[in-house]
Amino acid sequence: MAKVVESYQVGWKHDGKYGIIVLFFEGGESHQINYLSYEDYSAMVDMLRNEKSVWYDENRALLATYKEPVGEEET
């Protein structure tokens, strides 16, 4: 089941060269994503920083945005 991401925390393990992201949800729940490649880490951090209504589905390991109109400009 997908949950709205309310906040997040990120880190980069420089000696291991991998990213860590912790997602926080309503009710105090959280989910940690470990061992992200630089490319995956960068893409996910960009989405978390720049998109609104970001969702995470733990069963599908999917970070996604809510549908947006085509051509909507970010503010």
FIVONU-260973 format. One record per residue: x negated, y negated, z of N, C-alpha, C in turn. Coordinates in steps of 0.02 Angstrom, whole numbers, plus 50000, padded with zeros to 5 digits. Example, Ala and Ser with C-alpha at 12.3 -4.5 7.8 and 13.67 -1.06 7.14 Angstrom:
<<49340; 50284; 50390>; <49385; 50225; 50390>; <49340; 50165; 50390>>
<<49358; 50112; 50354>; <49316; 50053; 50357>; <49355; 49998; 50394>>
***
This chain:
<<49958; 50059; 50000>; <50000; 50000; 50000>; <49956; 49938; 50000>>
<<49970; 49892; 49955>; <49931; 49830; 49950>; <49949; 49782; 50006>>
<<49898; 49748; 50032>; <49907; 49699; 50085>; <49876; 49633; 50064>>
<<49906; 49578; 50086>; <49879; 49512; 50072>; <49816; 49501; 50114>>
<<49762; 49479; 50082>; <49701; 49463; 50117>; <49709; 49393; 50148>>
<<49705; 49389; 50214>; <49713; 49324; 50248>; <49646; 49288; 50256>>
<<49593; 49325; 50266>; <49526; 49296; 50272>; <49475; 49350; 50257>>
<<49412; 49330; 50253>; <49360; 49378; 50236>; <49293; 49356; 50265>>
<<49247; 49402; 50268>; <49179; 49389; 50290>; <49133; 49427; 50242>>
<<49079; 49395; 50220>; <49033; 49427; 50173>; <48962; 49428; 50199>>
<<48924; 49475; 50174>; <48853; 49478; 50191>; <48815; 49515; 50137>>
<<48750; 49499; 50132>; <48706; 49531; 50084>; <48648; 49562; 50122>>
<<48640; 49626; 50117>; <48587; 49663; 50151>; <48525; 49661; 50106>>
<<48481; 49612; 50117>; <48426; 49601; 50071>; <48375; 49658; 50069>>
<<48365; 49692; 50125>; <48317; 49747; 50123>; <48344; 49809; 50088>>
<<48410; 49816; 50088>; <48442; 49873; 50053>; <48470; 49854; 49986>>
<<48473; 49788; 49972>; <48498; 49761; 49909>; <48570; 49783; 49894>>
<<48615; 49772; 49944>; <48686; 49786; 49933>; <48728; 49737; 49973>>
<<48789; 49728; 49949>; <48836; 49682; 49981>; <48885; 49717; 50026>>
<<48909; 49679; 50075>; <48960; 49702; 50122>; <49015; 49648; 50124>>
<<49077; 49670; 50119>; <49134; 49624; 50124>; <49182; 49653; 50175>>
<<49205; 49611; 50221>; <49256; 49632; 50269>; <49319; 49591; 50254>>
<<49374; 49625; 50241>; <49438; 49592; 50227>; <49480; 49595; 50290>>
<<49514; 49540; 50305>; <49558; 49537; 50364>; <49630; 49527; 50340>>
<<49676; 49563; 50373>; <49746; 49562; 50354>; <49789; 49540; 50414>>
<<49852; 49528; 50401>; <49900; 49510; 50454>; <49900; 49564; 50508>>
<<49908; 49542; 50570>; <49911; 49589; 50625>; <49843; 49611; 50651>>
<<49790; 49579; 50627>; <49723; 49595; 50651>; <49690; 49654; 50618>>
<<49721; 49684; 50569>; <49691; 49741; 50533>; <49633; 49715; 50490>>
<<49584; 49759; 50478>; <49529; 49741; 50434>; <49506; 49802; 50396>>
<<49468; 49790; 50343>; <49440; 49843; 50303>; <49372; 49821; 50278>>
<<49320; 49862; 50289>; <49252; 49846; 50269>; <49234; 49884; 50206>>
<<49206; 49848; 50157>; <49183; 49878; 50095>; <49107; 49872; 50094>>
<<49073; 49929; 50092>; <49000; 49932; 50097>; <48968; 49952; 50031>>
<<48903; 49941; 50028>; <48860; 49964; 49973>; <48883; 49940; 49905>>
<<48903; 49877; 49901>; <48923; 49848; 49837>; <48861; 49827; 49797>>
<<48861; 49843; 49733>; <48808; 49818; 49689>; <48812; 49742; 49687>>
<<48759; 49710; 49663>; <48760; 49637; 49658>; <48817; 49613; 49612>>
<<48828; 49649; 49558>; <48881; 49629; 49510>; <48950; 49635; 49541>>
<<48964; 49691; 49576>; <49029; 49700; 49608>; <49039; 49650; 49664>>
<<48986; 49641; 49704>; <48989; 49594; 49760>; <49004; 49523; 49734>>
<<48968; 49501; 49683>; <48979; 49434; 49655>; <49049; 49425; 49628>>
<<49074; 49474; 49592>; <49142; 49470; 49564>; <49195; 49466; 49619>>
<<49187; 49506; 49671>; <49236; 49507; 49725>; <49234; 49443; 49766>>
<<49174; 49418; 49781>; <49168; 49355; 49818>; <49197; 49297; 49777>>
<<49185; 49297; 49712>; <49214; 49245; 49669>; <49290; 49247; 49671>>
<<49319; 49306; 49668>; <49392; 49312; 49671>; <49419; 49288; 49739>>
<<49386; 49307; 49792>; <49408; 49287; 49859>; <49404; 49211; 49868>>
<<49353; 49180; 49841>; <49343; 49108; 49849>; <49388; 49067; 49804>>
<<49404; 49092; 49745>; <49436; 49049; 49695>; <49509; 49066; 49679>>
<<49533; 49122; 49700>; <49602; 49141; 49684>; <49646; 49134; 49746>>
<<49709; 49125; 49735>; <49758; 49123; 49789>; <49800; 49186; 49786>>
<<49823; 49206; 49843>; <49862; 49269; 49849>; <49822; 49328; 49824>>
<<49767; 49342; 49857>; <49727; 49401; 49840>; <49752; 49460; 49882>>
<<49759; 49517; 49850>; <49785; 49577; 49881>; <49732; 49631; 49880>>
<<49735; 49677; 49928>; <49691; 49735; 49927>; <49731; 49798; 49940>>
<<49722; 49847; 49897>; <49754; 49912; 49903>; <49700; 49963; 49920>>
<<49698; 49985; 49983>; <49646; 50030; 50006>; <49649; 50098; 49971>>
<<49709; 50123; 49958>; <49717; 50188; 49925>; <49688; 50188; 49854>>
<<49693; 50132; 49820>; <49668; 50127; 49751>; <49601; 50092; 49747>>
<<49575; 50068; 49805>; <49513; 50029; 49807>; <49516; 49971; 49757>>
<<49571; 49934; 49761>; <49585; 49881; 49712>; <49593; 49814; 49746>>
<<49553; 49765; 49726>; <49561; 49695; 49746>; <49591; 49659; 49687>>
<<49647; 49625; 49697>; <49684; 49596; 49640>; <49718; 49531; 49660>>
<<49735; 49492; 49609>; <49774; 49431; 49621>; <49847; 49446; 49605>>
<<49890; 49401; 49628>; <49960; 49405; 49611>; <49967; 49378; 49540>>
<<50020; 49396; 49506>; <50026; 49373; 49436>; <50029; 49298; 49433>>
<<49996; 49271; 49380>; <49993; 49199; 49369>; <50015; 49185; 49297>>
<<50043; 49126; 49285>; <50061; 49109; 49216>; <49999; 49104; 49172>>
<<50005; 49121; 49109>; <49949; 49116; 49062>; <49929; 49043; 49056>>
<<49864; 49031; 49056>; <49839; 48963; 49047>; <49842; 48920; 49109>>
<<49860; 48949; 49166>; <49862; 48909; 49227>; <49791; 48887; 49245>>
<<49785; 48822; 49257>; <49719; 48795; 49273>; <49709; 48798; 49349>>
<<49649; 48819; 49370>; <49633; 48820; 49441>; <49623; 48750; 49465>>
<<49642; 48737; 49527>; <49631; 48670; 49555>; <49582; 48672; 49611>>
***
